[in-house]
Amino acid sequence: MFFFIKKSEDGLWLKCAACNEITHKKQLVANSYVCAKCGNYFRIGGKEYLNLLCDDGSFIEYFSDIKPTDPLNFYDVKKYSKKLKEAQKKTGASDAFICGLCTIDGVNACIGALNFAFMGGSMGSVVGEKITMLVEKAIKEKLPVVIVSASGGARMQEGILSLMQMAKTAGVLAKLAREKLPFISVLTNPTTGGVSASFAFLGDIIMSEPRALIGFAGPRVIEQTIRQKLPDGFQKAEFLLEKGQIDMIVERAELKSKVAEVFNILIGR
């Protein structure tokens, strides 16, 4: 299972929600945010994944000036514009996707990561636009692409505008494929909805962290719809690997070396 990080008051000691082990933050970071006692994976944000994957000091952020708006004046429990401001204050980011250029074990690449803490890592117009611009940058610079996904799907507060990002991201990745430039998709817990139904499953190689929940609709919704009990482990990474829907499961600590290895193979280094 995956759990959010539980912080102490000073923020230096972190408690594993699975086994209650208390670990110093530096030790947890050194262990790739994995509990040394029970092996529980702490849920982390996009910046943390970039720190894990990118060579020290190599990441250059792109398109950070693109910010979301509220074109539909959407309101459910509260205004979408207010939810955006709350998410921005909580995460310190303008939206759910951070991207740019970096090196990964010396391999030049375009990289991006979704942050589940920002409205569930949902894909709205800004996320779709930044992914599209990142891939177009990769095509121009003749670079491979890696994107780390953690998302509940398309952002409902933007209606059809968010759903259009599925076709938009799929279209630009088709252009990347025609240029014979590789795309590695890394799936983390959870990767669902419109993200799994678009760019996340279009990788030349699809990697996943262990035990990640991956699918379109959640298992409870599926059971209620088909009125059947689902198999044990349904929609977990291990189940998808067995059924051939993903290519490999990679431990978080090994993600960087595995991504670099695959890139080196695919680009013929």
TORRO-906005 format. One record per residue (C-alpha): residue number from 1; residue in three letters; x, y negated, z negated. Coordinates in nm, 3 decimals, padded with zeros to 5 digits. Layout:
BEGIN
<resi=NUM&resn=ALA&east=X&north=Y&up=Z>;
...
//
This chain:
BEGIN
<resi=1&resn=MET&east=00.000&north=00.000&up=00.000>;
<resi=2&resn=PHE&east=00.094&north=-00.364&up=00.038>;
<resi=3&resn=PHE&east=00.059&north=-00.628&up=-00.230>;
<resi=4&resn=PHE&east=00.101&north=-01.000&up=-00.262>;
<resi=5&resn=ILE&east=00.400&north=-01.123&up=-00.460>;
<resi=6&resn=LYS&east=00.315&north=-01.200&up=-00.821>;
<resi=7&resn=LYS&east=00.534&north=-01.481&up=-00.951>;
<resi=8&resn=SER&east=00.634&north=-01.569&up=-01.304>;
<resi=9&resn=GLU&east=00.589&north=-01.926&up=-01.426>;
<resi=10&resn=ASP&east=00.944&north=-02.023&up=-01.333>;
<resi=11&resn=GLY&east=00.920&north=-01.848&up=-00.995>;
<resi=12&resn=LEU&east=01.251&north=-01.665&up=-01.046>;
<resi=13&resn=TRP&east=01.107&north=-01.331&up=-01.155>;
<resi=14&resn=LEU&east=00.861&north=-01.142&up=-00.937>;
<resi=15&resn=LYS&east=00.629&north=-00.863&up=-01.046>;
<resi=16&resn=CYS&east=00.545&north=-00.566&up=-00.826>;
<resi=17&resn=ALA&east=00.167&north=-00.523&up=-00.821>;
<resi=18&resn=ALA&east=00.208&north=-00.151&up=-00.751>;
<resi=19&resn=CYS&east=00.430&north=-00.043&up=-01.042>;
<resi=20&resn=ASN&east=00.458&north=-00.365&up=-01.250>;
<resi=21&resn=GLU&east=00.836&north=-00.366&up=-01.219>;
<resi=22&resn=ILE&east=00.974&north=-00.717&up=-01.274>;
<resi=23&resn=THR&east=01.259&north=-00.810&up=-01.042>;
<resi=24&resn=HIS&east=01.469&north=-01.123&up=-01.004>;
<resi=25&resn=LYS&east=01.390&north=-01.303&up=-00.681>;
<resi=26&resn=LYS&east=01.750&north=-01.285&up=-00.556>;
<resi=27&resn=GLN&east=01.752&north=-00.908&up=-00.601>;
<resi=28&resn=LEU&east=01.419&north=-00.872&up=-00.422>;
<resi=29&resn=VAL&east=01.538&north=-01.087&up=-00.130>;
<resi=30&resn=ALA&east=01.855&north=-00.879&up=-00.107>;
<resi=31&resn=ASN&east=01.635&north=-00.568&up=-00.086>;
<resi=32&resn=SER&east=01.424&north=-00.717&up=00.198>;
<resi=33&resn=TYR&east=01.127&north=-00.781&up=-00.035>;
<resi=34&resn=VAL&east=01.087&north=-00.411&up=-00.110>;
<resi=35&resn=CYS&east=01.046&north=-00.292&up=-00.469>;
<resi=36&resn=ALA&east=01.358&north=-00.098&up=-00.568>;
<resi=37&resn=LYS&east=01.162&north=00.115&up=-00.816>;
<resi=38&resn=CYS&east=00.859&north=00.233&up=-00.615>;
<resi=39&resn=GLY&east=00.930&north=00.127&up=-00.255>;
<resi=40&resn=ASN&east=00.626&north=-00.101&up=-00.235>;
<resi=41&resn=TYR&east=00.646&north=-00.355&up=00.048>;
<resi=42&resn=PHE&east=00.574&north=-00.709&up=-00.071>;
<resi=43&resn=ARG&east=00.375&north=-00.913&up=00.181>;
<resi=44&resn=ILE&east=00.594&north=-01.195&up=00.310>;
<resi=45&resn=GLY&east=00.549&north=-01.491&up=00.543>;
<resi=46&resn=GLY&east=00.674&north=-01.577&up=00.889>;
<resi=47&resn=LYS&east=00.976&north=-01.771&up=00.761>;
<resi=48&resn=GLU&east=01.087&north=-01.475&up=00.552>;
<resi=49&resn=TYR&east=01.070&north=-01.249&up=00.858>;
<resi=50&resn=LEU&east=01.278&north=-01.499&up=01.052>;
<resi=51&resn=ASN&east=01.535&north=-01.498&up=00.772>;
<resi=52&resn=LEU&east=01.547&north=-01.119&up=00.789>;
<resi=53&resn=LEU&east=01.582&north=-01.102&up=01.168>;
<resi=54&resn=CYS&east=01.787&north=-01.405&up=01.269>;
<resi=55&resn=ASP&east=02.162&north=-01.438&up=01.226>;
<resi=56&resn=ASP&east=02.251&north=-01.691&up=00.958>;
<resi=57&resn=GLY&east=02.215&north=-02.048&up=01.082>;
<resi=58&resn=SER&east=02.118&north=-01.945&up=01.434>;
<resi=59&resn=PHE&east=01.744&north=-02.023&up=01.430>;
<resi=60&resn=ILE&east=01.632&north=-02.340&up=01.608>;
<resi=61&resn=GLU&east=01.262&north=-02.412&up=01.569>;
<resi=62&resn=TYR&east=01.058&north=-02.517&up=01.874>;
<resi=63&resn=PHE&east=00.713&north=-02.673&up=01.922>;
<resi=64&resn=SER&east=00.670&north=-02.770&up=01.554>;
<resi=65&resn=ASP&east=00.496&north=-03.093&up=01.661>;
<resi=66&resn=ILE&east=00.188&north=-02.906&up=01.793>;
<resi=67&resn=LYS&east=-00.088&north=-02.933&up=01.532>;
<resi=68&resn=PRO&east=-00.443&north=-02.795&up=01.516>;
<resi=69&resn=THR&east=-00.760&north=-03.001&up=01.543>;
<resi=70&resn=ASP&east=-01.129&north=-02.932&up=01.482>;
<resi=71&resn=PRO&east=-01.285&north=-02.967&up=01.829>;
<resi=72&resn=LEU&east=-01.611&north=-02.794&up=01.731>;
<resi=73&resn=ASN&east=-01.656&north=-02.978&up=01.398>;
<resi=74&resn=PHE&east=-01.699&north=-02.632&up=01.254>;
<resi=75&resn=TYR&east=-01.855&north=-02.583&up=00.913>;
<resi=76&resn=ASP&east=-01.927&north=-02.267&up=00.714>;
<resi=77&resn=VAL&east=-01.866&north=-02.277&up=00.339>;
<resi=78&resn=LYS&east=-01.660&north=-02.591&up=00.397>;
<resi=79&resn=LYS&east=-01.537&north=-02.793&up=00.692>;
<resi=80&resn=TYR&east=-01.271&north=-02.634&up=00.911>;
<resi=81&resn=SER&east=-01.072&north=-02.956&up=00.897>;
<resi=82&resn=LYS&east=-01.061&north=-02.925&up=00.518>;
<resi=83&resn=LYS&east=-00.955&north=-02.559&up=00.539>;
<resi=84&resn=LEU&east=-00.672&north=-02.661&up=00.770>;
<resi=85&resn=LYS&east=-00.548&north=-02.922&up=00.525>;
<resi=86&resn=GLU&east=-00.562&north=-02.673&up=00.238>;
<resi=87&resn=ALA&east=-00.369&north=-02.411&up=00.436>;
<resi=88&resn=GLN&east=-00.111&north=-02.669&up=00.542>;
<resi=89&resn=LYS&east=-00.061&north=-02.781&up=00.182>;
<resi=90&resn=LYS&east=-00.040&north=-02.421&up=00.058>;
<resi=91&resn=THR&east=00.214&north=-02.302&up=00.316>;
<resi=92&resn=GLY&east=00.399&north=-02.621&up=00.411>;
<resi=93&resn=ALA&east=00.338&north=-02.534&up=00.778>;
<resi=94&resn=SER&east=00.118&north=-02.700&up=01.040>;
<resi=95&resn=ASP&east=-00.029&north=-02.368&up=01.157>;
<resi=96&resn=ALA&east=00.011&north=-01.992&up=01.135>;
<resi=97&resn=PHE&east=00.293&north=-01.938&up=01.388>;
<resi=98&resn=ILE&east=00.657&north=-02.043&up=01.371>;
<resi=99&resn=CYS&east=00.889&north=-01.986&up=01.666>;
<resi=100&resn=GLY&east=01.214&north=-02.084&up=01.831>;
<resi=101&resn=LEU&east=01.550&north=-01.958&up=01.957>;
<resi=102&resn=CYS&east=01.802&north=-01.750&up=01.763>;
<resi=103&resn=THR&east=02.059&north=-01.474&up=01.781>;
<resi=104&resn=ILE&east=01.987&north=-01.126&up=01.642>;
<resi=105&resn=ASP&east=02.313&north=-00.942&up=01.574>;
<resi=106&resn=GLY&east=02.463&north=-01.167&up=01.840>;
<resi=107&resn=VAL&east=02.184&north=-01.116&up=02.097>;
<resi=108&resn=ASN&east=02.025&north=-01.442&up=02.216>;
<resi=109&resn=ALA&east=01.647&north=-01.423&up=02.191>;
<resi=110&resn=CYS&east=01.320&north=-01.613&up=02.162>;
<resi=111&resn=ILE&east=01.147&north=-01.526&up=01.836>;
<resi=112&resn=GLY&east=00.818&north=-01.598&up=01.665>;
<resi=113&resn=ALA&east=00.631&north=-01.482&up=01.356>;
<resi=114&resn=LEU&east=00.279&north=-01.516&up=01.220>;
<resi=115&resn=ASN&east=00.220&north=-01.616&up=00.858>;
<resi=116&resn=PHE&east=-00.071&north=-01.430&up=00.698>;
<resi=117&resn=ALA&east=-00.083&north=-01.687&up=00.417>;
<resi=118&resn=PHE&east=-00.208&north=-01.947&up=00.669>;
<resi=119&resn=MET&east=-00.576&north=-01.858&up=00.716>;
<resi=120&resn=GLY&east=-00.499&north=-01.489&up=00.746>;
<resi=121&resn=GLY&east=-00.248&north=-01.543&up=01.027>;
<resi=122&resn=SER&east=-00.543&north=-01.609&up=01.256>;
<resi=123&resn=MET&east=-00.484&north=-01.703&up=01.620>;
<resi=124&resn=GLY&east=-00.635&north=-02.035&up=01.718>;
<resi=125&resn=SER&east=-00.550&north=-02.271&up=02.001>;
<resi=126&resn=VAL&east=-00.219&north=-02.380&up=01.848>;
<resi=127&resn=VAL&east=-00.097&north=-02.024&up=01.789>;
<resi=128&resn=GLY&east=-00.189&north=-01.923&up=02.144>;
<resi=129&resn=GLU&east=-00.025&north=-02.233&up=02.290>;
<resi=130&resn=LYS&east=00.297&north=-02.186&up=02.092>;
<resi=131&resn=ILE&east=00.322&north=-01.819&up=02.192>;
<resi=132&resn=THR&east=00.266&north=-01.917&up=02.556>;
<resi=133&resn=MET&east=00.528&north=-02.192&up=02.542>;
<resi=134&resn=LEU&east=00.775&north=-01.961&up=02.367>;
<resi=135&resn=VAL&east=00.740&north=-01.695&up=02.638>;
<resi=136&resn=GLU&east=00.767&north=-01.957&up=02.913>;
<resi=137&resn=LYS&east=01.087&north=-02.077&up=02.745>;
<resi=138&resn=ALA&east=01.215&north=-01.718&up=02.749>;
<resi=139&resn=ILE&east=01.139&north=-01.688&up=03.119>;
<resi=140&resn=LYS&east=01.321&north=-02.013&up=03.193>;
<resi=141&resn=GLU&east=01.624&north=-01.917&up=02.984>;
<resi=142&resn=LYS&east=01.617&north=-01.548&up=03.087>;
<resi=143&resn=LEU&east=01.589&north=-01.431&up=02.726>;
<resi=144&resn=PRO&east=01.415&north=-01.139&up=02.554>;
<resi=145&resn=VAL&east=01.125&north=-01.202&up=02.315>;
<resi=146&resn=VAL&east=01.035&north=-01.062&up=01.973>;
<resi=147&resn=ILE&east=00.714&north=-01.153&up=01.788>;
<resi=148&resn=VAL&east=00.625&north=-01.039&up=01.436>;
<resi=149&resn=SER&east=00.249&north=-01.010&up=01.381>;
<resi=150&resn=ALA&east=00.049&north=-01.028&up=01.058>;
<resi=151&resn=SER&east=-00.306&north=-01.133&up=01.132>;
<resi=152&resn=GLY&east=-00.674&north=-01.079&up=01.077>;
<resi=153&resn=GLY&east=-00.740&north=-01.171&up=01.442>;
<resi=154&resn=ALA&east=-00.881&north=-01.468&up=01.632>;
<resi=155&resn=ARG&east=-00.973&north=-01.780&up=01.432>;
<resi=156&resn=MET&east=-01.352&north=-01.787&up=01.425>;
<resi=157&resn=GLN&east=-01.363&north=-02.159&up=01.337>;
<resi=158&resn=GLU&east=-01.250&north=-02.236&up=01.692>;
<resi=159&resn=GLY&east=-01.505&north=-02.012&up=01.861>;
<resi=160&resn=ILE&east=-01.448&north=-01.938&up=02.229>;
<resi=161&resn=LEU&east=-01.134&north=-02.153&up=02.225>;
<resi=162&resn=SER&east=-00.964&north=-01.898&up=02.002>;
<resi=163&resn=LEU&east=-01.084&north=-01.604&up=02.211>;
<resi=164&resn=MET&east=-00.936&north=-01.767&up=02.523>;
<resi=165&resn=GLN&east=-00.592&north=-01.732&up=02.363>;
<resi=166&resn=MET&east=-00.614&north=-01.355&up=02.409>;
<resi=167&resn=ALA&east=-00.619&north=-01.387&up=02.787>;
<resi=168&resn=LYS&east=-00.371&north=-01.674&up=02.779>;
<resi=169&resn=THR&east=-00.105&north=-01.483&up=02.584>;
<resi=170&resn=ALA&east=-00.162&north=-01.167&up=02.786>;
<resi=171&resn=GLY&east=-00.120&north=-01.363&up=03.109>;
<resi=172&resn=VAL&east=00.213&north=-01.519&up=03.013>;
<resi=173&resn=LEU&east=00.347&north=-01.183&up=02.894>;
<resi=174&resn=ALA&east=00.260&north=-01.040&up=03.238>;
<resi=175&resn=LYS&east=00.485&north=-01.311&up=03.386>;
<resi=176&resn=LEU&east=00.761&north=-01.209&up=03.143>;
<resi=177&resn=ALA&east=00.726&north=-00.847&up=03.256>;
<resi=178&resn=ARG&east=00.752&north=-00.947&up=03.622>;
<resi=179&resn=GLU&east=01.083&north=-01.114&up=03.538>;
<resi=180&resn=LYS&east=01.195&north=-00.782&up=03.380>;
<resi=181&resn=LEU&east=01.260&north=-00.950&up=03.045>;
<resi=182&resn=PRO&east=01.188&north=-00.734&up=02.739>;
<resi=183&resn=PHE&east=00.928&north=-00.804&up=02.472>;
<resi=184&resn=ILE&east=00.941&north=-00.631&up=02.134>;
<resi=185&resn=SER&east=00.625&north=-00.650&up=01.925>;
<resi=186&resn=VAL&east=00.667&north=-00.592&up=01.552>;
<resi=187&resn=LEU&east=00.345&north=-00.505&up=01.370>;
<resi=188&resn=THR&east=00.315&north=-00.564&up=00.996>;
<resi=189&resn=ASN&east=00.036&north=-00.528&up=00.745>;
<resi=190&resn=PRO&east=-00.224&north=-00.613&up=00.865>;
<resi=191&resn=THR&east=-00.237&north=-00.655&up=01.243>;
<resi=192&resn=THR&east=-00.601&north=-00.653&up=01.352>;
<resi=193&resn=GLY&east=-00.872&north=-00.820&up=01.560>;
<resi=194&resn=GLY&east=-00.794&north=-01.039&up=01.859>;
<resi=195&resn=VAL&east=-00.419&north=-01.033&up=01.789>;
<resi=196&resn=SER&east=-00.401&north=-00.654&up=01.810>;
<resi=197&resn=ALA&east=-00.629&north=-00.671&up=02.117>;
<resi=198&resn=SER&east=-00.392&north=-00.904&up=02.301>;
<resi=199&resn=PHE&east=-00.020&north=-00.981&up=02.274>;
<resi=200&resn=ALA&east=00.059&north=-00.756&up=01.975>;
<resi=201&resn=PHE&east=-00.005&north=-00.438&up=02.177>;
<resi=202&resn=LEU&east=00.162&north=-00.559&up=02.496>;
<resi=203&resn=GLY&east=00.521&north=-00.502&up=02.385>;
<resi=204&resn=ASP&east=00.760&north=-00.299&up=02.596>;
<resi=205&resn=ILE&east=00.848&north=-00.151&up=02.259>;
<resi=206&resn=ILE&east=00.601&north=-00.163&up=01.970>;
<resi=207&resn=MET&east=00.752&north=-00.129&up=01.625>;
<resi=208&resn=SER&east=00.572&north=-00.119&up=01.293>;
<resi=209&resn=GLU&east=00.660&north=-00.136&up=00.928>;
<resi=210&resn=PRO&east=00.567&north=00.173&up=00.726>;
<resi=211&resn=ARG&east=00.205&north=00.210&up=00.612>;
<resi=212&resn=ALA&east=00.090&north=-00.106&up=00.791>;
<resi=213&resn=LEU&east=-00.282&north=-00.136&up=00.867>;
<resi=214&resn=ILE&east=-00.320&north=-00.171&up=01.244>;
<resi=215&resn=GLY&east=-00.639&north=-00.176&up=01.448>;
<resi=216&resn=PHE&east=-00.921&north=-00.388&up=01.585>;
<resi=217&resn=ALA&east=-01.214&north=-00.359&up=01.345>;
<resi=218&resn=GLY&east=-01.144&north=-00.242&up=00.991>;
<resi=219&resn=PRO&east=-01.202&north=00.120&up=00.894>;
<resi=220&resn=ARG&east=-01.501&north=00.036&up=00.672>;
<resi=221&resn=VAL&east=-01.676&north=-00.143&up=00.961>;
<resi=222&resn=ILE&east=-01.606&north=00.151&up=01.192>;
<resi=223&resn=GLU&east=-01.743&north=00.404&up=00.943>;
<resi=224&resn=GLN&east=-02.060&north=00.199&up=00.899>;
<resi=225&resn=THR&east=-02.101&north=00.171&up=01.277>;
<resi=226&resn=ILE&east=-02.042&north=00.533&up=01.379>;
<resi=227&resn=ARG&east=-02.172&north=00.678&up=01.049>;
<resi=228&resn=GLN&east=-01.886&north=00.924&up=01.029>;
<resi=229&resn=LYS&east=-01.602&north=00.973&up=00.784>;
<resi=230&resn=LEU&east=-01.270&north=00.868&up=00.936>;
<resi=231&resn=PRO&east=-00.957&north=01.085&up=00.912>;
<resi=232&resn=ASP&east=-00.715&north=01.027&up=00.625>;
<resi=233&resn=GLY&east=-00.466&north=00.754&up=00.706>;
<resi=234&resn=PHE&east=-00.676&north=00.625&up=00.996>;
<resi=235&resn=GLN&east=-00.533&north=00.297&up=01.134>;
<resi=236&resn=LYS&east=-00.214&north=00.330&up=00.931>;
<resi=237&resn=ALA&east=00.114&north=00.301&up=01.122>;
<resi=238&resn=GLU&east=00.194&north=00.671&up=01.073>;
<resi=239&resn=PHE&east=-00.142&north=00.773&up=01.224>;
<resi=240&resn=LEU&east=-00.087&north=00.546&up=01.525>;
<resi=241&resn=LEU&east=00.263&north=00.680&up=01.580>;
<resi=242&resn=GLU&east=00.129&north=01.037&up=01.580>;
<resi=243&resn=LYS&east=-00.134&north=00.937&up=01.840>;
<resi=244&resn=GLY&east=00.121&north=00.757&up=02.061>;
<resi=245&resn=GLN&east=-00.013&north=00.404&up=02.014>;
<resi=246&resn=ILE&east=00.313&north=00.267&up=01.875>;
<resi=247&resn=ASP&east=00.671&north=00.362&up=01.957>;
<resi=248&resn=MET&east=00.845&north=00.368&up=01.621>;
<resi=249&resn=ILE&east=00.816&north=00.294&up=01.251>;
<resi=250&resn=VAL&east=01.108&north=00.095&up=01.115>;
<resi=251&resn=GLU&east=01.194&north=00.019&up=00.755>;
<resi=252&resn=ARG&east=01.202&north=-00.354&up=00.689>;
<resi=253&resn=ALA&east=01.572&north=-00.350&up=00.599>;
<resi=254&resn=GLU&east=01.651&north=-00.192&up=00.936>;
<resi=255&resn=LEU&east=01.435&north=-00.420&up=01.155>;
<resi=256&resn=LYS&east=01.716&north=-00.652&up=01.257>;
<resi=257&resn=SER&east=01.959&north=-00.382&up=01.365>;
<resi=258&resn=LYS&east=01.684&north=-00.185&up=01.544>;
<resi=259&resn=VAL&east=01.557&north=-00.490&up=01.736>;
<resi=260&resn=ALA&east=01.912&north=-00.576&up=01.843>;
<resi=261&resn=GLU&east=01.978&north=-00.214&up=01.945>;
<resi=262&resn=VAL&east=01.666&north=-00.199&up=02.162>;
<resi=263&resn=PHE&east=01.741&north=-00.538&up=02.320>;
<resi=264&resn=ASN&east=02.094&north=-00.423&up=02.404>;
<resi=265&resn=ILE&east=01.956&north=-00.111&up=02.572>;
<resi=266&resn=LEU&east=01.685&north=-00.294&up=02.767>;
<resi=267&resn=ILE&east=01.903&north=-00.579&up=02.890>;
<resi=268&resn=GLY&east=02.194&north=-00.347&up=02.970>;
<resi=269&resn=ARG&east=02.457&north=-00.486&up=02.737>;
//
